[in-house]
Amino acid sequence: MSRIETMLTVIGEALVDVVHQHDGETRAYPGGSPMNVAVGARRLGHPTNFVGHYGPDAYGKSIDAHLEASQVTLPFEHSAERTSVAQATIGADGAAEYEFDITWSLDSIAEKLTELARTSDAVHTGSIAAMLEPGAHVVAAAFEAARDSALLSYDPNCRPTLIHNVDEARAWAEKFVSLSAVVKASDEDLQWLYPDRSLDDTARAWLDLGAELMVITRGEDGPIAFTKKYPEGISQPAHRVEVADTVGAGDSLMAALIAGLLDRGIAGAEARAKVAALTAEDIADLLRFSATAAGITVSRAGANPPTREELDAVLNG
């Protein structure tokens, strides 16, 4: 498949993950779910802007270097006094638990951000950026401005240790779902947001809110996708690897899902209709592509998504 070049804009937090391994080793990695998505999509060949809120300090410079190494474009100057930090503790099974020290505001670039979103082919957000004020309302305004002109995607990537009020989190999630054509969420996200409802029922409810493609990740059980044409779901096995840690796995899957859609020319004003028209074979191919990217990421330490060459080698090997 020949790839179509499009401009993706990712809006969200960039921070430093201070990772405490179960063997006692500690390392600092540039992180933040949306930033990981930006890097992942760019490594898969799509020009990508990243709009975050971090400082010009040492941690911020490490984020700049990380983004520049993957050729992600930074359209705006630093807007924070300091860079946010997430303390990640890795258990013996490779799973990560987080504690956050974060600030999130985009007021100083609100108008410029709305214009950038409106002129992009695709726009993605999620996680803390789409639930934490004062920045979340600015992101929502950008999404509203771009709803009819771009492929909009969203990943709630809930952080209960930071966003404590589940009712407010649910309201924010449903707002972004109503605006987005593509939504990805983990089973843990949905179980926290809707503890009394099945995953399948939540997927169909979110399709009713406005999403055209709803993908749920289920760890080693692999992803499952729902559309209005396929309300019973289309599933794909996880890509089996030896797990180093799970940091960035969902972000890599999200990045690959976006990249797979952009590869197919699903972007711009016709994106929503094209997502709705995806066939079962299209969806299965997208899930295999995305699950393989996530598998590669969990096979190595930190949020280190694959390049197009690495992913193609595994898919075609």
N, C-alpha and C positions, 0 to 999 in steps of 0.2 A: 504494500500500500504506500503510495507516495504521500508524504506529509504536506499539509497546507499550512503555511506560516501565518500565525495569528498572534495578536498581542494579548497576553493575560495580565491582569492586575490582581495581586493578592494583598489584602488589607488585614493587618492583625499584629499580634504581639511578637516581638523578638526579644529574647532574654537569654540568659546564660543558665544552662542546666549544670549544677554542681552535683555530679553523680557519685554516690557512695556505694561502691560494690559490696556484695556480701562477704568478700574476702578481705575487706578493710581498705582497699585501694580507693582513692578519690581523684576524680578528674573533672575538669570544667569544659563543657562543650557549648557552642552557640546552639540555641534552641528556640522553642516556641512553635506551637503547632502550625500557624499560618506561614511562618518563615520557612519551616521544613517543607511545606507544600510548594512554596515558591522555588526553593532549591531543587526539589524533586521534579517539578514540571520543566524547569530550565534544563536540567540534566537530560531530560527526555526530548529536548530539541525545540521547545517553544519559548520565544522571547517573552520575558516576564519582568514586570515591575513589582517591586515590593514597597509597601507603605507601612511603616511601623512607628513605634514611639520608644526610642531609647537614646542614651546619652553619648557624648563624645569621650567618655572615660575609657579605661583599659578594656573593660568588658565590651563596650560599644565598638571599640576598634576591632576587637576579635570578631564581632558580628559582621562589621563592614568587610573584613578580609574574607570571611567565609562566603558572604554573598558575592563578592567580586570574583572569588575563585571559581564560582559556578556561572559567572557572567550574568547575574541578576542585576537589573537596573534599579537604581535608587533615585526616584524622580524628585524627592524633597530632602531638605537638610534635616539634621537631627533636631528634634523638638522637645526632648526631655533633658532634665538636669542630670539624671543618673540612669543607669541601665538596670532593669529588673532582673531578679534572680529566682530560679526555682531549685530547691533542694530535692533531688531525686534519690531515693533509697531503693537499691535493687535487691530483691529477695533471692533466695536460692533457686527459685524457678525462673528467674530472669524478669519477672514482672516488676514494674516501677511504681512506687508511691511518692507523691509530691507534696511539698509545702512551698508556698509562694510568698515573695515580697515583691509586689508589682504595682506600678501605676499605669494608667491608660487614659490618654486624652489626645484628641485630634482637633480641638477647637481652632488652633492657629492655622490649620490648613483645610478647614471644612469645605470652603468654596472650591478650592483647587482640586480637592479630592473628588468632589461631586463631578466636576468637569472631566477629570481623568477617567472616572468610572464610565461616564456617558460616552466617551470616545474609545473605550477599550472593546475588544471583541469578546472577552470573557472576564468575569470578576469573581473572585472567591474570597470568603471570609469564614470565620468560625471561632470556636473556643472562647477564651477570655475576651477577645476583642468584640464579640457580638453579645456579651452579657454584662460587662463591667462598665459602669458609667464613670466619668462623663463621655467616654469615647464611643460607647455602643450606639447612641442616638445619631452620631455623625456617620457611622458605618451604615446604619439603617437608611439614612437620607441618601447616601450614595447608591445603595441598592435600589431604592425607589426610583431614583433618577435613571438608572441603567436597565430597569426591568424589561423594557421593550426594545433595547438596542444591543444587549449582550447576553451571552450564556452566563447565568448566575448559578453559583454552587455554594453549598454551606455544609459545615460539619460542626455540630454543637460541641463535641469534645468536652463534655461537662467536667468541671473541676469543683466538686463539692467541698473541698478543703478551702476554697477561695470564695466561691459563690454559694453561700449557705442556704439561701431562701429558695426552696425548690419551686414554689409558686411563681416567683419572679423569673427564675431560670426557664420555667416552662413557657411563660408568656413571651420572653425574648425568643426562645427557640421557635415557637409557633409563628411569630412575626416573620422571622427569616425564612422559615419553610414556605410561608405564603408567597414570598417574593421569589424564591429560587426555583429553577427548573430541575436541578440536581441536588440531592441531599444524601450525605453519607453519615451514618451514626453507628456507634458500637452497641452491642447488646447491653453493656454496662450503662451507657448513657441512657438508653431507653428504659431500662429497669429502674433507674434512679428517678427519671422524670415521670414515669407512669408505672408505679409499682403494682398496680392492680389490673394491668392490661397486658395481654400477650404481645410479643414482638410483632407478629403478623398483623394484629389489629391496629397497633400503632402505625405500622408502615402504611396500611390502607387509609388510616385517618389522616396521615400527613399527605398522601396523594389527594385526598379530598380537600385539604387546605390549599393546594396549589402546586405541589411538586409533581414533576412528570416522571422522574426516576428516583427511587428510594432504595439505597443500598445499606444493608445492615452487616457489619462485620461481627464474626462470632469466634474470634480466636482460632484455635486449631480446627474448628468445624468449618471454617471458610466463610466467604461472603454469600449473601443471598440478596437478590434484587427484585423489586416490585415495580410494576407500572400499571396504568389503568387497563392496558391490554392483557397484562399477565399478573392479575391480583393474587394468584396463589404462590407466586415467587419462582425465581430461577436461581438455583444454587450452584456453587462452584467449590470444589475442595480447596483447602489451604495448600500452599506450596510447601512441601515438607523439607525442613532443614534442621540442622543442629542449632538450637537457639543460644545466641550470645546474650542478648537482652531484647526487650520489646520496645525500647525507646524509639519513637518515630515510625513504628510499623503502620499505624492507621494513617499517618500523614503521607507516607509513601504510597499507600493504596489510594488515597484521595488524589495525590498528584498524578498518579498513573491513570486514574479514572478520567480526570480532566484532560490529560494528554491524549488518551485514547479517543475521547470525543472530538478534541481539536484535530487530531489526525484525520478524522472523517469529515472535516469541514463543518462541524456542528458548532457554530459561533455566530455572533452578531444577531441581527434582528429576527432571523428565522430559526434561532437555536431551539426555542421552546417547542415549536412544531416538529423539528427534526428529532428531538429527544423523544417526543411522544410517538414518533413513527418507528422507533427502533424495533427490529425483529428479535425473536428469541435467540437466533444465532448471533446477532450483533451483541446482545446483552451478555451471552455466554462468553464471547470473545473478549469483551471489555472486562469481565470479571476475572478471566484467566490472566490477562495482561496485568491487571491491578494486583491480584493476589500473588503473582510471581514477584512483582516489584516489592511487595511487603515482605515476602519470604526472604528475598536477598537482604533486605534491611535488617531483619531480626537475626540473620546469620553473622552479623558483625556488630561491634560495640557502637553505641550511640546512634543518633539520628543521621545515618549516612546512606541516603537513597541511591539507587543505581543510576548509572548513565544509560543512554539508549543502547550503546554497544554492549554493556554488561547484561542488560535485560534481554536484548535480541539473542545474545549467545546462549542464555538459559532457555529461552522459549524455542529456539531453533536447534538446540543441542540434542 
